[in-house]
Amino acid sequence: MNEDVRLVAWVRGRVQGVGFRWFTRAKALEIGGLSGFALNLDDGRVQVVAEGPRPDCEGLLDWLRGSDTPGRVDGVTEIWDTPRRIYEGFAIR
């Protein structure tokens, strides 16, 4: 299935101050077809929201969990939802 979905992921580890949001945006743009944002949270995590075709969101999630990210990812928690279709492009917040 290629339906549009909404991925909300919380990335924990050493993910602030290392360009994590910038690289996440670059990866989302490389995958293409995704809209959303990456946001630093006060507790040290980065929240990533991506909307688009499920395979593309899964690709971004796989990258978030992989070894090519900047810093150090200790874990990723995600939820899947219905897209809200309110984002233009992929932003760093």
Secondary structure, 3 states (H helix, E strand, C coil): CCCEEEEEEEEEEECCCCCHHHHHHHHHHHHCCCEEEEEECCCCCEEEEEEEEHHHHHHHHHHHHCCCCCCEEEEEEEEEECCCCCCCCEEEC
